[in-house]
Amino acid sequence: MPRHYTKNARINLNATTADEPFLILVEIHHQSFSEPARIVADTQDITHAGYRYTALPIDVTLPDEGEGKLPQAKLIVDNVGRVLTDEIDGTRGFEGGTCVIMQVMRSNPSHVEWGIELDVLDVSIDQLKISATLGYEDMLNKPAVTMRFTPERSPGLF
């Protein structure tokens, strides 16, 4: 997953003390939502593409870029305000949902420096935080058929 940063973003990325940090925007999509949940890892709300992203204390571990393995990210959202608790309960842990992670700079929030869309694989919740594992289902290592003919299942064939 290549990252195509703008010149200002590359300067900021390589600086020892950055003038402006990258902001992480998170969109959580689910078929039962009328519109996605939009949050930003910052202390103040931001507008991106005409949508308001609510500032929440979140921690995002971006996926590794190693070859030969599926990308997997970790999302931890502060649960003190119980912002997403009802949605998690109503969707059985965002089952079948997706999560879009984007990096933007505050000076130019309309330009996405880097982004990825991942499936929500697992969600756990407690009084202090919501933890989600994001990634892709390993489709290539699944069996191609649901029923296989084995000696135990079909002894007449063997």
C-alpha positions as CSV (number, residue, x, y, z in Angstrom):
1,M,0.0,0.0,0.0
2,P,2.0,2.9,-1.3
3,R,1.7,6.3,0.4
4,H,1.8,9.3,-1.9
5,Y,2.5,12.2,0.4
6,T,2.5,15.8,-0.7
7,K,5.7,17.9,-0.4
8,N,4.6,19.6,2.9
9,A,3.5,16.2,4.3
10,R,6.9,14.7,3.5
11,I,8.7,17.6,5.1
12,N,6.5,17.2,8.2
13,L,7.0,13.4,8.3
14,N,10.8,13.7,8.2
15,A,11.1,16.6,10.7
16,T,12.2,15.8,14.2
17,T,9.7,18.4,15.6
18,A,6.8,18.6,13.1
19,D,5.0,21.9,12.7
20,E,1.7,20.2,12.4
21,P,1.0,16.5,13.1
22,F,-1.0,14.2,10.9
23,L,-4.6,13.9,11.9
24,I,-6.2,10.4,11.7
25,L,-9.8,10.4,10.4
26,V,-11.8,7.2,11.0
27,E,-15.1,6.3,9.4
28,I,-17.1,3.3,10.6
29,H,-19.6,2.0,8.1
30,H,-22.3,-0.5,8.7
31,Q,-25.5,-1.3,6.7
32,S,-27.7,-0.5,9.7
33,F,-26.3,3.1,10.0
34,S,-28.1,5.9,8.2
35,E,-24.6,7.5,7.9
36,P,-21.1,6.4,9.0
37,A,-19.7,7.2,12.4
38,R,-17.0,9.8,11.8
39,I,-14.3,10.5,14.4
40,V,-10.9,12.3,14.4
41,A,-8.0,11.7,16.7
42,D,-7.7,15.3,17.9
43,T,-9.0,17.7,20.5
44,Q,-11.2,19.7,18.2
45,D,-13.7,18.7,15.5
46,I,-12.7,18.9,11.8
47,T,-14.6,19.1,8.5
48,H,-13.4,16.8,5.7
49,A,-15.3,16.5,2.3
50,G,-18.2,18.3,3.8
51,Y,-18.6,16.0,6.7
52,R,-18.0,16.8,10.4
53,Y,-15.6,14.5,12.2
54,T,-16.1,14.4,16.0
55,A,-12.9,14.8,18.1
56,L,-12.4,11.8,20.4
57,P,-9.4,10.3,22.2
58,I,-8.6,7.4,19.9
59,D,-5.4,5.4,19.3
60,V,-4.8,3.8,15.9
61,T,-2.1,1.3,15.1
62,L,-1.7,1.4,11.3
63,P,-1.2,-1.8,9.4
64,D,2.3,-3.2,8.7
65,E,3.5,-2.9,5.1
66,G,5.3,-6.3,5.2
67,E,5.0,-8.5,2.2
68,G,3.3,-11.9,2.4
69,K,0.9,-11.1,5.2
70,L,-2.5,-9.5,5.4
71,P,-2.7,-5.9,6.8
72,Q,-4.1,-5.7,10.2
73,A,-4.8,-2.5,12.2
74,K,-5.9,-1.8,15.8
75,L,-8.4,0.9,16.8
76,I,-8.9,1.9,20.4
77,V,-11.6,4.5,21.1
78,D,-12.2,6.1,24.5
79,N,-15.6,4.8,25.9
80,V,-16.0,7.2,28.8
81,G,-18.8,9.2,27.0
82,R,-20.4,6.0,25.7
83,V,-20.6,7.5,22.2
84,L,-20.5,4.2,20.2
85,T,-21.9,1.7,22.8
86,D,-25.5,1.6,21.5
87,E,-24.3,1.2,17.9
88,I,-22.0,-1.7,18.9
89,D,-24.8,-3.5,20.8
90,G,-27.3,-2.9,18.0
91,T,-24.9,-4.3,15.3
92,R,-23.5,-7.2,17.3
93,G,-20.0,-5.7,17.4
94,F,-20.2,-4.1,13.9
95,E,-20.5,-7.5,12.3
96,G,-20.1,-7.1,8.6
97,G,-18.9,-3.5,9.0
98,T,-16.0,-1.7,7.5
99,C,-13.6,1.0,8.7
100,V,-11.9,3.7,6.7
101,I,-8.7,5.1,8.1
102,M,-7.3,8.3,6.5
103,Q,-4.4,10.6,7.3
104,V,-4.8,14.3,6.6
105,M,-3.0,17.5,7.6
106,R,-4.9,20.2,9.5
107,S,-3.7,22.9,7.0
108,N,-5.3,20.9,4.1
109,P,-8.0,18.6,5.5
110,S,-9.6,18.1,2.1
111,H,-6.5,16.2,0.7
112,V,-6.1,12.6,2.0
113,E,-2.4,11.9,2.3
114,W,-3.0,8.2,2.9
115,G,-6.0,5.9,3.4
116,I,-7.2,2.3,3.7
117,E,-10.5,0.5,4.1
118,L,-10.5,-2.5,6.3
119,D,-13.1,-4.9,7.6
120,V,-14.1,-5.0,11.3
121,L,-12.9,-8.4,12.4
122,D,-13.3,-8.2,16.2
123,V,-14.6,-5.7,18.7
124,S,-14.3,-5.8,22.5
125,I,-15.8,-3.2,24.9
126,D,-15.4,-2.3,28.6
127,Q,-16.1,0.8,30.7
128,L,-13.0,2.7,29.6
129,K,-12.3,1.7,25.9
130,I,-13.6,0.1,22.7
131,S,-11.0,-2.0,21.0
132,A,-11.4,-3.2,17.4
133,T,-9.2,-5.4,15.2
134,L,-9.4,-4.4,11.6
135,G,-8.1,-6.3,8.6
136,Y,-9.2,-8.6,5.8
137,E,-10.6,-12.1,5.9
138,D,-8.1,-14.6,4.6
139,M,-10.1,-15.7,1.6
140,L,-7.3,-17.5,-0.2
141,N,-6.7,-20.0,2.5
142,K,-10.4,-21.0,2.9
143,P,-11.7,-24.2,1.4
144,A,-13.3,-23.7,-2.0
145,V,-16.3,-25.9,-1.3
146,T,-18.5,-26.2,1.8
147,M,-18.7,-30.0,1.8
148,R,-15.8,-32.4,0.9
149,F,-16.1,-36.1,0.2
150,T,-14.0,-37.9,2.9
151,P,-14.1,-41.5,4.0
152,E,-15.9,-40.5,7.1
153,R,-18.6,-38.5,5.3
154,S,-19.0,-40.7,2.2
155,P,-17.8,-44.2,2.9
156,G,-19.4,-45.7,-0.2
157,L,-17.0,-43.8,-2.5
158,F,-13.9,-45.2,-0.9
